[in-house]
Amino acid sequence: MLRTLPFIMAQLALLGTGAWLLTTPTPLLVSSGLAVAAAAPLVFMVSALGAPRERPRRHPVMTSVLCGFGCVLTMFGIYRFGDQHQWVLWLALIALCLWMIWQRYVWRRPTPSQ
């Protein structure tokens, strides 16, 4: 739980930024891409907190696909509407990297009894 909390807070901050961008004149593709890239891992992390540790830890493919799709939406929005929104892509990529790091070092980590 304690190892997951910083990742949840970071993804929540990125999701908040994406939600805030939805209220600004930023193109919808750019802001919704960031929101999707941050929301998919956040939902999985929060739901994994209540899951038992005894079950096998398989790769959650759909969560990774949704996070990557959010990055692609952001990239397409930048391609379509201009490079001034490039900073949002960096935030979406940070969400994707945080997801990969959390999977590798927190979620798939063996239990202490093994």
DAPECOR-V207346 format. One record per pair of residues at least 24 apart in sequence whose C-alpha atoms are under 7 Angstrom apart, sorted by the first residue. I is the first residue (numbers start at 0). J is the second residue. D is the distance in Angstrom with one decimal. If there is no record, write none. Layout:
# DAPECOR-V207346
i->{I & I}
j->{J & J}
d->{D & D}
This chain:
# DAPECOR-V207346
i->{0 & 2 & 3 & 6 & 7 & 7 & 10 & 10 & 10 & 11 & 13 & 13 & 14 & 28 & 28 & 28 & 29 & 29 & 29 & 29 & 32 & 32 & 32 & 32 & 33 & 33 & 33 & 33 & 33 & 35 & 35 & 35 & 36 & 36 & 36 & 36 & 36 & 36 & 36 & 36 & 37 & 37 & 39 & 39 & 40 & 40 & 56 & 66 & 67}
j->{48 & 105 & 105 & 97 & 41 & 44 & 37 & 41 & 94 & 41 & 37 & 90 & 38 & 72 & 73 & 76 & 72 & 73 & 76 & 77 & 69 & 70 & 72 & 73 & 69 & 70 & 73 & 87 & 91 & 65 & 66 & 69 & 65 & 66 & 67 & 69 & 70 & 91 & 94 & 95 & 66 & 94 & 65 & 66 & 66 & 98 & 107 & 95 & 95}
d->{6.7 & 6.7 & 6.9 & 6.8 & 6.1 & 6.9 & 5.4 & 5.9 & 6.3 & 6.9 & 6.0 & 6.9 & 6.1 & 5.7 & 5.9 & 4.9 & 6.5 & 4.3 & 5.0 & 6.7 & 4.1 & 5.9 & 4.8 & 4.7 & 5.9 & 6.8 & 6.5 & 6.9 & 5.0 & 6.8 & 6.4 & 4.9 & 6.6 & 4.1 & 6.6 & 4.3 & 6.1 & 5.8 & 6.2 & 6.7 & 6.8 & 5.4 & 6.2 & 5.9 & 6.9 & 6.0 & 5.9 & 6.1 & 6.8}
